[in-house]
Amino acid sequence: MELSLDINYNQILRLVRQLPKKDIVKLANALQSEISAGKSVESIQKLILQAPTWTDSELNDFNQARIHINKSRIA
């Protein structure tokens, strides 16, 4: 079952102000953790998008090195 409400910011603010202080603190902590989680995802995405990449030649060299390492392992 899903419930959908169409309320604006001011209505939400009035409802929050009616909460007991301990519930407001819990809500603030929950919102802060949501905000922090969103920022960490954005920073990881930014890091990945700005990270250096290998050229085809470098990737080929790496793959060749892996082949040699795998062949040299004692099974």
N, C-alpha and C positions, 0 to 999 in steps of 0.2 A: 504494500500500500504506500502510495506517495502523496505527500501534501505539498502544495505549492501556494505560497503567499506572495502577494504583490504589495510590499510595504517599502516606504522610502527611508532615507537615512534618519530624518528627524523622528520618525515613528520608532525606529530601532533604538535610537538614543534615549527616547522617553521610556521605552521598555527596560533598557539596561539600567537606567537610573532607579527603577523600581525594585531591582534585585537587592538582596541582602549584600552587605559589604564582602563577605567571604565568597559569594558567588561572582561578584564583580572581579575579585582578584583571580579566581579560577578562570573566568572568561578572558581576562587580560593576559594571563599566562598562556592560555590556549591560542589566542590570537598571535601573541609574540612568537610562539613556536612555529605557527603556520607561516608567519612572515620570514622567520629565519630559515625555514626549510625552503621556501621559494627563492631566497637569495642564494642559498648554497647551490641549488640546481642551476640558477643563472650563472653563477661563477664557474661551475664545472663546465657548462656549455661554452662559456666564453673561453676558458682555458683550452678546451678541445679545439675550438674553431681557430684559435690563434696559435696553436702548437705548431712547431716545425714539422714538415713532412719529408719523407724520403723521396728521392728521385727514383726513376725506374732502375737506373744503374746501381744505386745504393741498395735497393730492395733485392735486385738480382745477386749482388755480392753477399748480402745477408743470407739469402736462400742457399747459395752455394756453400757458404760456411756451415749452415745447419746440416746440409747433406753430408759434408765431410765429418762433422762431429758425430752425427748419427751412425755413420759407417765405422767410425773408430771406437765406438762403445763395445765393450766386451759383454756379450749376451750370455 
